[in-house]
Amino acid sequence: MSVEAGLGRVTQACRAMSLNRTTFYKASKESARSRELREKIIDLSEEQPRYGYRRVTALIRRSGEQINGKRVQRVRRSEGLQVRKRQRRTRRLDANCSERRRATRVNEVWSWDFVHDMTEQGSRFRILSLIDEYSRRCLMLRPGWSMRSQDVICLLEEAIAIHGEPAHIRSDNGPEFISYAIQDWLGENDIETLYIKPGAPWEQAYIESFHDKLRDECMNRELFGSLREAVVILGEWQQEYNERRPHSALGYQTPSEFTRRCNPRLRSDFVLPPLGVAKPERNTKQKTNAELHF
């Protein structure tokens, strides 16, 4: 008997008994490896709910598994784990076609800016973020109730002592960054300033993109009970961002891996002293705000 004739008899029998022909199909069995990969996809997606399927695929591949990105997307979609984010379209104020300086090596261009948040009690604080534009590495993420120019200089000195000295540093025209104290200090240390045009945040695209990830993956998910708690949580997220989070612009390497491959001699393993350890006294008589809080 041919296959067509057999299927015809099955169809006639199903019609006679008012049954669907699919009831005679053999149920597919999922292999143990498929179940293991499915559970791994779900666990990673629930652990990092703001990671897309491409980043989850990169994390699984980094663990040694061979997996297709479409499979990860299909599993996440069936489990309702897809990340949907509505992009806000920004409009430029003027047609500015000038070419901005682009970093071609580590420590050529740093970028820094402030982002704001508040504690559970409603007290607002500021976070100073500093990144290397070439490696995308977060060099500093430090919160404080308020930060004056002298506080910013102290934090910049700390970053330079750990990561080396940059050739340029990019910022907006905030009062902390355009003050005479900052400009004089940068001039004395031969660090050139790159100020963006007022009302043109796209000229500082790297730090704006970093702030978007910071708010989406950390600040929107955490409720800070105090400033001290914010220091700990932001420090843990900074370490995860640098050491474990694959970056799509770096070929899904982590910023620390990319930095070590570019320059293995960088002091990437330097560890900050624990909170509460006294810092060396400066020549100034009055302590700065950064020293009082940290």
C-alpha positions as CSV (number, residue, x, y, z in Angstrom):
1,M,0.0,0.0,0.0
2,S,1.3,3.4,-0.9
3,V,1.8,6.3,1.5
4,E,-0.9,8.3,-0.3
5,A,-3.4,5.5,0.0
6,G,-2.7,5.0,3.7
7,L,-3.2,8.7,4.4
8,G,-6.4,8.6,2.4
9,R,-7.8,5.8,4.6
10,V,-6.7,7.7,7.8
11,T,-8.5,10.8,6.6
12,Q,-11.7,8.9,5.8
13,A,-11.6,7.2,9.3
14,C,-11.1,10.6,11.0
15,R,-14.1,12.1,9.1
16,A,-16.3,9.1,10.0
17,M,-15.4,9.5,13.7
18,S,-15.4,13.4,13.6
19,L,-11.8,13.4,14.7
20,N,-8.9,15.6,13.6
21,R,-6.2,13.8,11.6
22,T,-3.5,15.3,13.8
23,T,-4.6,13.1,16.7
24,F,-2.8,10.2,14.9
25,Y,0.5,12.1,14.7
26,K,3.3,11.0,16.9
27,A,4.1,13.7,19.5
28,S,7.6,15.1,19.1
29,K,10.1,14.5,21.9
30,E,12.4,17.3,23.0
31,S,16.0,16.2,23.5
32,A,17.8,16.6,26.9
33,R,20.2,19.1,25.3
34,S,17.3,21.2,23.9
35,R,15.6,21.3,27.3
36,E,18.9,22.3,28.9
37,L,19.5,25.1,26.4
38,R,15.9,26.3,26.7
39,E,16.2,26.5,30.5
40,K,19.5,28.4,30.2
41,I,17.9,30.9,27.8
42,I,15.0,31.5,30.2
43,D,17.3,31.7,33.3
44,L,19.6,34.3,31.6
45,S,16.6,36.3,30.3
46,E,15.0,36.4,33.8
47,E,18.3,37.3,35.4
48,Q,18.9,40.1,33.0
49,P,15.4,41.2,31.8
50,R,16.7,44.2,29.9
51,Y,19.1,42.1,27.7
52,G,18.0,41.5,24.1
53,Y,18.2,38.1,22.4
54,R,21.5,39.0,20.7
55,R,23.2,39.7,24.0
56,V,21.8,36.6,25.6
57,T,23.0,34.6,22.6
58,A,26.5,36.1,23.1
59,L,26.5,35.1,26.8
60,I,25.5,31.5,26.0
61,R,28.2,31.3,23.3
62,R,30.8,32.7,25.7
63,S,30.0,29.7,28.0
64,G,31.1,27.3,25.2
65,E,27.7,26.4,23.8
66,Q,26.9,26.6,20.0
67,I,23.5,28.1,19.5
68,N,21.7,30.1,16.8
69,G,20.4,33.5,17.6
70,K,17.0,32.8,16.0
71,R,16.5,29.9,18.4
72,V,17.1,32.2,21.3
73,Q,14.7,34.7,19.9
74,R,12.1,32.0,19.3
75,V,12.3,30.7,22.9
76,R,12.2,34.1,24.4
77,R,9.2,35.0,22.3
78,S,7.3,31.9,23.3
79,E,8.0,32.7,26.9
80,G,7.0,36.3,26.6
81,L,10.6,37.5,27.5
82,Q,11.2,39.8,24.5
83,V,12.4,43.3,25.4
84,R,10.3,46.0,23.8
85,K,11.7,49.5,24.1
86,R,10.1,52.5,22.4
87,Q,12.8,54.8,20.9
88,R,12.3,58.5,21.2
89,R,13.2,60.3,18.1
90,T,15.3,63.3,18.7
91,R,15.5,66.3,16.3
92,R,18.7,68.3,15.8
93,L,18.4,72.0,16.5
94,D,20.6,72.9,13.5
95,A,22.4,71.2,10.6
96,N,25.9,70.6,12.1
97,C,28.1,68.6,9.8
98,S,31.4,69.3,11.5
99,E,33.6,66.2,12.2
100,R,34.2,65.6,15.9
101,R,37.3,63.9,17.2
102,R,37.0,60.2,17.3
103,A,39.1,58.0,19.6
104,T,41.5,55.6,17.8
105,R,43.2,54.1,20.9
106,V,42.6,53.6,24.6
107,N,43.0,56.8,26.8
108,E,42.8,59.1,23.8
109,V,39.3,60.5,24.5
110,W,37.4,60.3,27.8
111,S,33.9,61.4,28.2
112,W,32.1,62.5,31.4
113,D,28.7,63.8,32.5
114,F,26.2,63.8,35.3
115,V,23.0,61.8,35.7
116,H,20.5,62.3,38.5
117,D,18.4,60.0,40.7
118,M,16.9,60.0,44.2
119,T,16.8,57.8,47.3
120,E,13.7,56.1,48.6
121,Q,13.0,59.1,50.9
122,G,13.0,61.5,47.9
123,S,16.5,63.0,48.4
124,R,18.0,63.8,45.1
125,F,21.7,63.0,44.3
126,R,24.0,63.2,41.3
127,I,26.1,60.5,39.7
128,L,29.4,61.4,37.9
129,S,30.1,58.9,35.1
130,L,33.4,58.7,33.3
131,I,34.0,56.4,30.3
132,D,36.7,55.7,27.7
133,E,35.2,56.3,24.3
134,Y,37.4,53.8,22.5
135,S,37.0,50.8,24.8
136,R,33.6,51.8,26.1
137,R,34.9,51.0,29.6
138,C,33.3,52.7,32.6
139,L,36.2,54.3,34.5
140,M,34.2,55.8,37.3
141,L,30.6,55.8,38.5
142,R,30.4,57.9,41.7
143,P,27.3,59.3,43.4
144,G,27.2,62.3,45.7
145,W,24.7,64.8,47.1
146,S,26.4,67.6,45.3
147,M,29.7,68.0,43.4
148,R,31.6,71.2,43.0
149,S,34.6,71.7,40.7
150,Q,37.1,70.7,43.3
151,D,35.2,67.5,43.9
152,V,35.3,66.7,40.2
153,I,39.0,67.3,40.2
154,C,39.6,64.9,43.1
155,L,37.6,62.2,41.3
156,L,39.4,62.8,38.1
157,E,42.8,62.5,39.8
158,E,41.7,59.2,41.3
159,A,40.7,57.9,37.8
160,I,44.0,59.0,36.3
161,A,45.9,57.3,39.1
162,I,44.2,54.0,38.2
163,H,43.8,54.1,34.4
164,G,46.4,56.5,33.2
165,E,46.1,60.0,31.8
166,P,43.9,60.8,28.8
167,A,44.8,63.0,25.9
168,H,41.4,64.6,25.6
169,I,38.3,64.7,27.7
170,R,34.8,65.5,26.3
171,S,32.0,67.1,28.2
172,D,29.0,69.4,27.9
173,N,28.9,73.0,29.1
174,G,27.9,72.3,32.7
175,P,29.1,74.6,35.3
176,E,31.3,71.9,36.9
177,F,33.1,71.3,33.6
178,I,33.6,74.9,32.3
179,S,34.8,76.4,35.6
180,Y,38.2,78.1,35.7
181,A,39.4,75.6,38.3
182,I,38.7,72.7,35.9
183,Q,40.2,74.4,32.9
184,D,43.3,75.4,34.8
185,W,43.8,71.9,36.2
186,L,43.4,70.3,32.8
187,G,45.8,72.8,31.2
188,E,48.4,72.1,33.9
189,N,48.2,68.4,33.1
190,D,48.2,68.8,29.3
191,I,44.7,67.4,28.9
192,E,42.8,69.1,26.1
193,T,39.1,69.8,26.5
194,L,36.4,69.0,23.9
195,Y,33.2,70.9,24.7
196,I,30.1,70.0,22.7
197,K,27.9,72.7,21.3
198,P,25.0,73.8,23.6
199,G,21.9,71.9,22.8
200,A,23.7,69.2,20.8
201,P,23.8,66.0,23.0
202,W,24.5,63.8,19.9
203,E,28.0,65.2,19.9
204,Q,28.5,63.3,23.2
205,A,26.9,60.1,21.9
206,Y,29.0,57.6,23.8
207,I,28.2,58.9,27.3
208,E,24.6,59.4,26.4
209,S,24.4,55.8,25.3
210,F,26.1,54.6,28.5
211,H,23.6,56.6,30.6
212,D,20.7,55.0,28.7
213,K,22.1,51.5,29.6
214,L,22.7,52.6,33.2
215,R,19.2,53.8,33.7
216,D,17.5,51.0,31.9
217,E,19.5,48.1,33.4
218,C,20.3,49.5,36.9
219,M,18.6,52.7,38.1
220,N,15.1,51.8,36.9
221,R,15.3,48.4,38.6
222,E,16.8,49.5,42.0
223,L,15.4,51.5,44.9
224,F,18.2,53.2,46.7
225,G,17.7,53.4,50.5
226,S,20.6,55.7,51.1
227,L,23.6,57.2,49.3
228,R,25.8,54.5,50.8
229,E,23.6,51.9,49.3
230,A,23.7,53.7,45.9
231,V,27.6,53.5,46.1
232,V,27.5,49.8,46.6
233,I,24.9,49.0,43.9
234,L,26.4,51.3,41.3
235,G,29.8,49.8,42.0
236,E,28.5,46.2,41.5
237,W,26.8,47.3,38.2
238,Q,30.0,49.0,37.0
239,Q,31.9,45.8,37.6
240,E,29.3,43.7,35.8
241,Y,29.3,46.2,32.9
242,N,33.1,46.1,32.5
243,E,33.7,42.5,33.2
244,R,30.7,40.4,32.3
245,R,28.4,42.3,30.0
246,P,29.1,41.7,26.2
247,H,29.1,44.9,24.2
248,S,27.7,44.7,20.7
249,A,30.0,47.5,19.4
250,L,33.0,45.6,20.5
251,G,32.1,42.3,18.7
252,Y,30.3,41.1,21.9
253,Q,33.5,41.4,24.0
254,T,33.4,42.9,27.4
255,P,35.0,46.4,27.7
256,S,37.7,44.9,30.0
257,E,38.6,42.2,27.5
258,F,38.7,44.7,24.7
259,T,41.0,47.0,26.8
260,R,43.4,44.2,27.6
261,R,43.7,43.1,24.0
262,C,44.4,46.7,22.9
263,N,46.9,47.4,25.7
264,P,47.8,44.5,28.0
265,R,50.0,46.8,30.1
266,L,47.1,48.9,31.4
267,R,46.4,48.6,35.1
268,S,43.1,46.9,34.6
269,D,43.3,44.7,37.7
270,F,43.7,47.7,40.1
271,V,41.3,47.4,43.0
272,L,40.0,50.5,44.8
273,P,40.4,50.6,48.6
274,P,37.2,49.6,50.5
275,L,34.8,52.2,51.6
276,G,35.7,53.9,54.8
277,V,39.5,53.9,54.3
278,A,41.0,57.3,54.9
279,K,42.4,59.1,51.9
280,P,45.6,61.1,52.1
281,E,45.1,64.6,53.2
282,R,45.4,67.3,50.5
283,N,47.1,70.6,50.9
284,T,43.9,72.4,51.3
285,K,42.7,73.2,54.8
286,Q,39.0,72.4,54.2
287,K,38.0,69.0,53.0
288,T,36.1,68.7,49.7
289,N,32.6,67.5,49.4
290,A,33.8,64.2,47.7
291,E,36.0,63.5,50.7
292,L,33.2,64.1,53.2
293,H,30.9,61.7,51.5
294,F,33.4,59.0,50.5
